[in-house]
Amino acid sequence: ALPLAGGLALHLLGYWIFRSANSQKDAFRRDPTAPGVAHLTFLETTRGTRLLTSGWWGSARKINYTGDWIMGLSWCALCGTDSAVPYFY
């Protein structure tokens, strides 16, 4: 039961990172002056787009993939460590 609970906790952490990072970017794209994202800093690019430099996207580029990777790891971890094959997901 403990490994299953640990796998579920890892999955939920990954899902939270994935969803909250994507939600933050989406909210900023929709309305950068909205109260939930108005505090975020950004750089104007030469293309005229805005590159977030704070919040989730200030921590790392493509931070949503980190959450996705953690979710994948939680699925693989359920297979144990007898074989490395599940970890090539």
Secondary structure per residue as TSV (DSSP state, phi and psi in degrees):
chain	resnum	aa	ss	phi	psi
A	1	A	-	360.0	-34.3
A	2	L	H	-66.7	-44.0
A	3	P	H	-61.8	-37.0
A	4	L	H	-65.9	-41.7
A	5	A	H	-65.3	-39.3
A	6	G	H	-65.1	-41.5
A	7	G	H	-64.0	-40.2
A	8	L	H	-65.8	-42.4
A	9	A	H	-62.8	-41.1
A	10	L	H	-64.5	-42.5
A	11	H	H	-62.1	-45.0
A	12	L	H	-64.4	-36.9
A	13	L	H	-62.3	-46.7
A	14	G	H	-62.1	-42.8
A	15	Y	H	-63.7	-41.5
A	16	W	H	-62.3	-45.4
A	17	I	H	-62.3	-47.4
A	18	F	H	-58.4	-51.9
A	19	R	H	-70.7	-43.1
A	20	S	H	-69.2	-35.4
A	21	A	H	-66.2	-45.9
A	22	N	H	-66.2	-38.2
A	23	S	H	-65.2	-39.8
A	24	Q	H	-63.5	-45.4
A	25	K	H	-64.1	-42.7
A	26	D	H	-63.6	-44.2
A	27	A	H	-63.6	-38.7
A	28	F	H	-66.6	-40.6
A	29	R	H	-65.8	-37.5
A	30	R	H	-69.4	-47.1
A	31	D	-	-155.3	96.6
A	32	P	T	-65.2	-12.2
A	33	T	T	-97.4	1.4
A	34	A	S	-62.3	145.7
A	35	P	T	-55.8	-33.4
A	36	G	T	-73.7	-19.3
A	37	V	T	-128.9	0.6
A	38	A	T	-63.4	-24.8
A	39	H	T	-77.7	-12.7
A	40	L	-	-70.6	140.9
A	41	T	-	-99.0	157.3
A	42	F	E	-153.9	164.5
A	43	L	E	-114.1	138.6
A	44	E	E	-79.5	130.1
A	45	T	-	-90.4	170.1
A	46	T	T	-67.3	-23.3
A	47	R	T	-78.2	-11.2
A	48	G	S	94.2	4.4
A	49	T	-	-90.3	170.0
A	50	R	E	-110.7	126.3
A	51	L	E	-102.5	114.5
A	52	L	E	-64.5	134.4
A	53	T	-	-122.4	14.0
A	54	S	S	-145.9	178.3
A	55	G	T	69.5	-154.5
A	56	W	H	-58.2	-43.6
A	57	W	H	-78.0	-13.0
A	58	G	H	-82.0	-20.9
A	59	S	H	-72.7	-41.7
A	60	A	-	-163.4	152.1
A	61	R	T	-73.7	140.6
A	62	K	T	58.6	41.0
A	63	I	H	-61.5	-24.9
A	64	N	H	-62.4	-30.0
A	65	Y	H	-69.3	-25.4
A	66	T	H	-63.4	-45.9
A	67	G	H	-61.8	-40.7
A	68	D	H	-63.1	-41.7
A	69	W	H	-64.7	-40.4
A	70	I	H	-64.3	-40.4
A	71	M	H	-62.5	-43.1
A	72	G	H	-62.2	-40.2
A	73	L	H	-62.0	-38.0
A	74	S	H	-64.9	-36.0
A	75	W	H	-68.8	-43.2
A	76	C	H	-66.8	-37.1
A	77	A	H	-61.5	-27.3
A	78	L	T	-64.2	-20.2
A	79	C	T	-82.2	-9.9
A	80	G	-	86.1	-163.1
A	81	T	S	-121.3	13.3
A	82	D	S	-67.6	-27.5
A	83	S	-	-137.7	146.6
A	84	A	S	-86.4	-10.8
A	85	V	G	-55.9	-45.5
A	86	P	G	-61.3	-23.8
A	87	Y	G	-82.1	0.4
A	88	F	G	-92.7	15.4
A	89	Y	-	-55.4	360.0
